[in-house]
Amino acid sequence: MRKIILDFGAVSTPEEVQQYLAMKFDFPDYYGCNLDALYDELTSMDIDTCAGFFVPEEKHSLDTYLKTVGRVMMDAEEENPHFSVIFGDLEQNFER
């Protein structure tokens, strides 16, 4: 199983979030860098992959966007048996 740790401490814009995700997941060059493209890539994975999703408390400026990214990942997890996500905020793991 491939394990990916996502620590969003070094990003400060939605564009940087998308670039970070593309790099961490090794998405292809044609990755669209948006939420629809993220969902498409995560649901098409055929290698067992677990992503740890960690957001530092000081990332308030990205709070809404990162919650949406997390929701996309939860939706992809339901669709793709090869993908799972675990959140650093334990309560998020039970919001499904």
C-alpha positions in Angstrom: 0.0 0.0 0.0 1.2 3.5 -0.9 1.0 5.9 2.1 1.0 9.7 1.5 1.2 12.3 4.2 -0.4 15.6 3.3 0.8 18.4 5.6 -0.7 21.6 4.4 1.5 23.8 6.6 3.6 25.1 3.6 0.8 26.2 1.3 -1.2 29.5 1.5 -3.4 29.6 -1.6 -5.8 27.1 -3.3 -3.4 27.1 -6.3 -0.5 26.0 -4.0 -2.8 23.3 -2.5 -3.5 21.9 -5.9 0.2 22.0 -6.9 1.1 20.3 -3.6 -1.5 17.5 -4.2 -0.3 17.0 -7.7 3.3 16.6 -6.5 2.4 14.3 -3.5 0.2 12.0 -5.5 2.4 12.1 -8.5 -0.5 13.1 -10.8 0.2 13.3 -14.5 1.3 16.6 -16.2 -2.2 17.1 -17.6 -3.8 17.2 -14.1 -6.3 20.1 -14.2 -5.4 21.5 -10.7 -9.0 21.9 -9.6 -11.4 19.9 -7.4 -13.1 18.0 -10.2 -9.7 16.9 -11.5 -8.7 15.9 -8.0 -11.8 13.7 -7.7 -11.2 12.2 -11.1 -7.6 11.3 -10.3 -8.5 9.8 -6.8 -11.3 7.7 -8.2 -9.2 6.3 -11.0 -6.3 5.1 -8.8 -5.8 1.4 -9.1 -3.0 1.1 -6.5 -4.0 0.9 -2.8 -3.3 4.3 -1.4 -3.9 5.8 2.0 -3.6 9.6 2.5 -3.1 11.2 5.9 -4.6 14.7 5.8 -3.1 17.2 8.3 -4.0 20.9 8.6 -2.1 23.1 11.0 -4.4 25.3 13.2 -2.9 28.5 11.8 -4.2 27.8 8.3 -7.5 29.8 8.8 -7.2 31.5 5.5 -7.5 28.1 3.7 -10.0 26.6 6.1 -13.0 26.5 3.8 -10.9 25.4 0.8 -9.2 22.6 2.7 -12.5 21.4 4.1 -13.8 21.1 0.5 -10.6 19.2 -0.5 -11.2 16.9 2.4 -14.8 16.4 1.4 -13.7 15.5 -2.2 -11.3 13.0 -0.7 -14.1 11.4 1.4 -16.3 11.2 -1.7 -13.5 9.6 -3.7 -12.9 7.1 -0.9 -16.5 6.0 -1.1 -16.2 5.5 -4.9 -12.8 3.9 -5.1 -11.9 0.8 -2.9 -8.2 1.5 -3.6 -8.2 4.9 -1.9 -8.6 5.8 1.8 -8.1 9.0 3.7 -7.4 9.6 7.4 -7.7 13.0 9.0 -5.5 14.5 11.7 -8.6 16.0 13.2 -10.1 12.9 14.6 -13.7 14.1 14.5 -13.5 14.4 10.7 -12.9 10.7 10.4 -16.5 10.1 11.7 -18.3 12.7 9.5 -19.0 10.4 6.7 
